[in-house]
């Protein structure tokens, strides 16, 4: 499709909601305005009474290819993404093999491009053995890097303090964000072994990975960033303690940014009782005052981004006891619906959705202004939503290989009507159109 006109919609931006038409030609937004002419346009969508959002940029997905396709694969995951309003994903590197060299960047891109229903960007992983390849991986088009400070899928060891210094020094030199899974490895090993003696109640997972493990890791990262000028991005912040550490680092001049995830904002203690190991994620869902305060922090603007931490596993891996079960569950398809529901219920401002789910992730990882905004010259990525319809999340709606989600049977406000990726209608009336136009995107700025 070469041209598309979305008329009469309520365009949601970080600065407010505006009644505008959006014209897309040859994959990019060519014009914004009122009463735009449809002359010569191949298709017109009347979005009267509907919100029009920029396509979501999910900065935190683990799609499992290559090497872990038995958990899920990129075809299923990318279909799930666009059906849920995500038009760009930033894929994380802890696959098999991990993306830790220039050749593996290229190899992974080639694998994913043939299966992509969504646009995707790649990150590389950094550890003690490959910091010298930082520049070479940048040269092949990664948009950033991931560092795992604690135990995680793929068993990638945390870097030594000298390596961490080198990583953050290069982050400053090349103006590149480094995503950190910030949980201290030694503390987690200590607390896990100590907590295991109390049994296998799913709630014990929270005690095995306490907020202290997050805070201790963040303070170390921020201390080194202060002296190097590095740019750490702390992902999946789960506790108010961790957020306080980030805020204090900002106050002394550290360029540190932060992401949280819907699960930390909407799930609570009773969900461990209801779902058991299904809701095991790292860092843990803490609930209680943490959930309340993190939601307040979203409203106050203390987070730069919200990502899904999409991390699928098999039913067998998730049905084990809390100590043996794999950590993580799929979330790319429910990221936008859950956050939209919070906004439509008045719990967060509507304008936070395009800021935290689209523009800021694109800015942090050098995809803006091509991705993340509804502006002339930007990629023609839109999510058109009926705000007056409620929608129930059902297994048959989910596109994952395994329909494992704690959000099944949740009723949310707002229904995704259409999704547009570079001018192509990839979701029409809530259903996939089977248009597969996803491609690998590299930094644009």
C-alpha positions in Angstrom: 0.0 0.0 0.0 1.4 3.4 -1.0 -1.1 5.7 0.6 -3.4 5.7 3.6 -5.5 8.5 5.2 -6.8 8.2 8.7 -9.5 10.8 9.1 -11.3 12.5 12.1 -9.2 10.7 14.8 -8.2 12.0 18.2 -4.4 12.0 17.9 -2.8 11.3 21.3 0.6 12.9 21.8 2.7 13.6 24.9 1.5 17.3 24.7 -2.2 16.5 24.5 -5.0 15.1 22.3 -5.7 16.8 19.0 -8.4 16.2 16.3 -6.3 15.6 13.2 -6.1 13.6 10.0 -3.0 11.6 9.3 -1.8 10.9 5.8 0.8 8.2 5.1 2.5 7.9 1.8 5.2 5.4 0.8 5.5 4.2 4.4 6.0 7.6 6.1 3.7 10.2 7.5 3.4 12.9 4.9 0.9 15.3 6.4 -1.1 16.1 9.5 -4.0 18.5 9.6 -7.8 18.9 9.5 -10.0 18.0 6.6 -7.1 16.6 4.5 -8.1 15.6 1.0 -8.5 12.0 0.2 -7.9 12.5 -3.5 -5.5 9.9 -4.9 -5.4 8.0 -1.6 -5.7 4.3 -1.9 -7.5 3.7 1.4 -9.3 5.9 4.0 -10.0 4.9 7.6 -12.6 6.9 9.4 -11.4 7.1 13.0 -14.2 9.3 14.3 -14.5 8.9 18.1 -11.3 6.9 18.2 -7.9 7.6 19.7 -4.9 7.4 17.4 -1.6 6.6 19.1 1.9 6.3 17.6 2.9 2.6 17.2 4.3 1.3 20.4 8.1 0.8 20.7 8.6 -2.1 23.1 12.1 -1.7 24.3 12.3 -5.0 26.2 11.5 -8.3 24.5 13.1 -11.7 24.6 11.6 -13.4 21.5 13.8 -16.6 22.0 15.3 -16.9 18.5 17.8 -18.3 17.8 18.3 -21.4 20.0 15.3 -21.3 22.3 12.5 -21.7 19.8 11.0 -24.5 21.9 9.8 -21.7 24.2 8.4 -19.5 21.4 9.6 -18.1 18.1 9.8 -14.8 16.3 6.9 -15.5 14.0 4.5 -16.0 16.9 6.1 -13.2 19.0 6.0 -10.6 16.2 2.4 -11.5 15.4 1.5 -11.0 19.1 3.4 -7.7 19.0 1.4 -6.1 16.2 -1.9 -7.5 17.4 -1.3 -5.7 20.7 -0.3 -2.4 19.1 3.5 -2.8 19.1 5.0 -1.9 15.8 8.6 -1.9 16.8 10.4 -4.2 19.3 13.9 -3.9 20.7 15.1 -7.5 20.9 17.4 -8.5 23.8 20.5 -10.6 23.3 20.4 -13.5 25.7 19.5 -16.1 23.1 21.6 -19.2 22.1 24.1 -18.2 21.1 24.1 -14.8 22.8 24.5 -11.8 20.6 28.0 -10.9 21.8 29.9 -10.3 18.5 29.4 -8.5 15.2 28.9 -11.7 13.3 26.1 -12.8 15.7 24.4 -9.4 15.3 24.2 -10.1 11.5 23.3 -13.7 12.0 20.4 -13.0 14.3 19.1 -10.2 12.0 19.0 -12.5 9.0 17.1 -15.2 11.0 14.5 -12.7 12.3 13.9 -10.8 9.1 12.4 -13.8 7.3 9.8 -14.1 10.1 9.1 -10.5 11.1 5.6 -9.2 11.3 7.0 -6.3 13.3 9.9 -3.9 12.8 12.8 -4.8 15.1 16.0 -3.5 16.4 18.8 -5.5 18.1 20.9 -5.1 21.2 24.2 -6.8 22.0 25.2 -8.3 25.3 28.4 -7.2 27.2 30.4 -9.3 29.6 34.1 -9.7 30.6 35.0 -11.5 27.4 33.8 -9.1 24.8 34.0 -5.4 25.9 36.6 -5.0 23.1 33.8 -5.7 20.5 31.7 -2.7 21.7 32.6 -0.6 18.7 32.3 -3.4 16.2 28.8 -4.3 17.3 27.8 -0.7 17.1 29.1 -0.7 13.6 26.8 -3.5 12.6 23.7 -1.6 13.8 22.9 -2.5 17.4 20.9 0.3 19.1 22.3 -0.4 22.6 23.6 -3.1 24.9 22.4 -5.3 27.8 24.4 -6.1 30.9 23.1 -8.8 33.3 24.2 -8.1 36.9 22.4 -11.1 38.3 21.3 -14.7 37.4 19.0 -14.8 34.3 17.9 -16.9 31.3 21.1 -17.8 29.4 23.3 -17.9 32.4 25.4 -14.9 31.2 27.8 -14.0 34.0 27.9 -10.4 35.4 30.9 -8.3 34.4 33.7 -7.5 36.8 34.0 -4.0 38.1 36.9 -3.1 35.7 34.7 -4.4 32.8 31.8 -2.3 34.1 34.0 0.8 34.1 35.1 0.1 30.5 31.5 -0.5 29.4 30.3 2.8 30.9 33.3 4.7 29.6 32.5 3.5 26.1 28.8 4.3 26.7 29.8 7.9 27.3 32.2 8.0 24.3 29.6 6.7 21.9 26.5 8.2 23.5 25.0 4.8 23.8 22.5 3.5 26.4 23.4 0.4 28.4 20.4 -1.6 29.7 21.1 -3.1 33.0 19.3 -6.0 34.7 20.2 -4.6 38.1 20.2 -7.3 40.7 23.4 -8.2 42.5 24.5 -11.7 41.8 26.2 -12.6 45.1 23.3 -11.2 47.2 20.7 -13.2 45.2 22.7 -16.4 45.6 22.9 -15.7 49.4 19.2 -14.8 49.9 18.0 -17.6 47.6 19.8 -20.3 49.5 18.7 -18.9 52.8 15.0 -18.6 51.7 14.8 -22.0 50.2 15.0 -23.5 53.6 11.5 -22.1 54.4 9.7 -24.2 51.8 8.3 -23.6 48.3 5.6 -21.0 48.9 5.5 -18.9 45.7 5.6 -15.7 47.8 9.1 -16.7 49.0 10.5 -15.7 45.6 10.2 -12.0 46.7 12.4 -12.7 49.7 15.0 -14.6 47.6 15.5 -11.4 45.5 14.9 -8.5 47.9 14.9 -4.8 47.0 18.4 -4.7 48.5 19.8 -6.7 45.6 18.4 -4.1 43.2 19.6 -1.1 45.2 23.1 -2.4 45.7 23.5 -3.1 42.0 22.1 0.3 41.0 24.4 2.2 43.4 27.4 0.4 42.0 26.3 1.2 38.4 25.5 4.8 39.2 28.8 5.3 41.0 30.8 4.2 38.0 28.5 6.1 35.6 29.1 9.3 37.7 32.9 9.1 37.1 32.7 7.9 33.4 29.7 9.9 32.1 28.1 6.6 31.1 24.4 6.3 30.3 22.9 3.4 32.3 19.2 2.5 31.7 17.8 0.3 34.5 15.2 -2.0 33.2 12.2 -3.7 35.0 12.4 -1.6 38.2 10.3 -3.5 40.6 10.7 -1.7 44.0 10.3 1.8 45.3 13.7 1.3 46.9 15.3 0.8 43.5 13.5 3.9 42.2 14.7 6.0 45.1 18.3 4.9 44.4 17.9 6.0 40.7 16.4 9.4 41.8 19.3 10.0 44.2 21.8 9.3 41.4 20.1 11.8 39.1 20.3 14.4 41.9 24.1 14.2 41.8 24.2 14.4 38.0 24.2 10.8 36.8 22.6 10.4 33.4 20.6 7.4 34.5 17.2 6.4 33.1 14.6 3.8 34.1 12.0 1.5 32.9 9.2 -0.4 34.7 6.7 -3.0 33.4 2.9 -3.4 33.6 3.2 -6.4 35.8 4.8 -4.3 38.6 1.9 -1.8 38.3 -1.1 -4.1 38.2 -0.3 -7.5 39.9 -0.2 -8.0 43.6 0.5 -10.5 46.4 -2.7 -12.4 45.8 -1.6 -13.2 42.2 1.1 -15.5 43.6 -1.6 -17.3 45.5 -3.8 -17.5 42.3 -1.1 -18.2 39.7 1.8 -19.7 41.5 5.0 -20.0 39.4 3.3 -18.4 36.4 4.0 -15.0 37.9 7.6 -15.7 38.7 9.7 -13.0 37.1 13.0 -11.4 37.9 13.1 -9.0 39.7 10.0 -10.3 41.5 6.5 -8.7 41.4 6.4 -7.2 44.9 2.9 -5.8 45.1 1.6 -3.8 48.1 3.2 -0.4 48.7 5.7 -1.0 45.9 2.9 -1.4 43.3 1.1 1.7 44.7 4.3 3.9 44.7 5.5 2.7 41.3 2.2 3.7 39.8 2.5 7.1 41.5 6.0 7.4 40.1 4.7 6.8 36.5 2.2 9.7 37.0 5.0 11.9 38.4 7.3 11.3 35.4 10.0 9.4 37.3 10.2 6.7 34.6 11.4 7.3 31.0 9.9 4.1 29.6 7.6 1.2 30.1 8.5 -2.1 28.4 6.9 -5.6 28.6 9.9 -7.8 29.5 8.3 -10.3 27.2 9.9 -13.6 28.2 8.0 -16.8 27.1 8.6 -20.3 28.4 6.9 -23.7 28.0 4.1 -24.9 30.2 6.4 -27.5 31.7 9.0 -24.9 32.7 6.3 -22.7 34.3 4.5 -25.4 36.2 7.4 -26.4 38.4 7.7 -25.2 42.0 8.8 -21.6 42.6 12.5 -22.5 42.9 12.7 -24.7 39.7 10.3 -22.8 37.5 11.7 -20.5 34.8 11.3 -16.8 35.4 9.3 -14.7 33.0 6.1 -14.8 31.0 5.0 -13.4 27.7 3.8 -9.8 27.7 4.4 -8.0 24.4 0.7 -8.4 23.3 -0.7 -7.1 26.6 1.7 -4.2 27.2 -0.4 -1.5 25.4 -3.8 -2.8 26.4 -2.9 -2.9 30.1 -1.4 0.6 30.1 -4.3 1.9 28.1 -6.7 0.5 30.6 -4.9 2.3 33.4 -5.2 5.5 31.5 -8.8 5.1 30.5 -9.6 4.4 34.2 -7.9 7.6 35.2 -5.0 6.1 37.0 -2.4 7.6 34.8 -2.6 10.5 32.3 -3.5 9.4 28.8 -0.6 11.5 27.4 1.8 9.2 29.3 1.1 6.4 26.9 2.7 7.9 23.7 5.6 9.3 25.9 6.5 6.2 27.8 5.6 3.5 25.3 6.7 5.2 22.0 8.6 8.4 22.0 11.0 7.9 24.9 12.0 4.4 24.0 12.7 5.5 20.5 14.7 8.5 21.7 16.7 6.4 24.2 17.8 3.9 21.5 18.3 6.3 18.6 15.2 5.4 16.6 13.6 8.8 17.0 12.3 10.7 15.1 11.7 7.9 12.6 10.0 5.8 15.2 7.9 6.8 18.3 5.9 9.9 17.1 3.1 11.0 14.8 5.1 13.6 12.9 5.7 14.3 9.2 8.6 12.2 8.1 8.1 9.6 10.8 7.4 6.0 10.1 3.7 5.5 9.3 3.0 3.5 12.5 -0.4 4.0 14.2 -2.6 2.3 16.7 -6.3 3.2 16.4 -8.4 2.5 19.5 -12.0 2.5 20.4 -12.0 3.9 24.0 -15.7 3.2 24.6 -15.5 -0.6 24.2 -14.3 -3.0 26.9 -12.3 -6.0 25.8 -11.7 -9.3 27.6 -8.2 -10.9 27.1 -8.9 -14.5 26.0 -6.4 -17.3 25.1 -7.7 -17.4 21.5 -6.8 -13.7 21.2 -3.2 -14.3 22.2 -0.7 -15.2 19.4 2.0 -16.8 21.6 3.0 -20.4 21.0 1.9 -21.1 24.6 -1.0 -19.1 26.0 0.5 -18.5 29.4 -0.5 -15.2 30.9 -1.8 -14.0 34.2 -3.9 -11.5 32.3 -6.3 -14.1 30.7 -9.9 -13.2 31.5 -8.9 -9.6 32.5 -11.4 -7.1 31.2 -9.8 -3.9 30.0 -11.1 -0.6 28.8 -10.3 0.2 25.1 -10.2 -2.1 22.1 -7.5 -2.0 19.5 -9.4 -1.5 16.2 -6.6 -1.1 13.6 -2.8 -1.2 13.6 -0.7 0.3 10.9 3.0 -0.4 10.2 4.7 1.8 7.7 1.4 2.5 6.0 0.4 -1.2 5.9 -2.7 -2.2 7.8 -1.5 -5.2 9.8 -4.5 -5.4 12.1 -8.0 -4.6 10.8 -11.0 -4.6 13.1 -8.9 -6.3 15.8 -7.7 -9.2 13.6 -4.4 -9.8 11.9 -4.4 -9.3 8.2 -1.4 -11.6 7.7 0.6 -8.8 6.1 4.2 -9.5 6.9 6.3 -6.4 6.3 8.6 -6.3 9.4 12.2 -5.4 8.9 15.4 -4.8 10.8 15.9 -1.1 11.7 19.2 0.5 12.8 19.9 3.7 14.7 18.9 6.8 12.9 20.4 9.4 15.1 
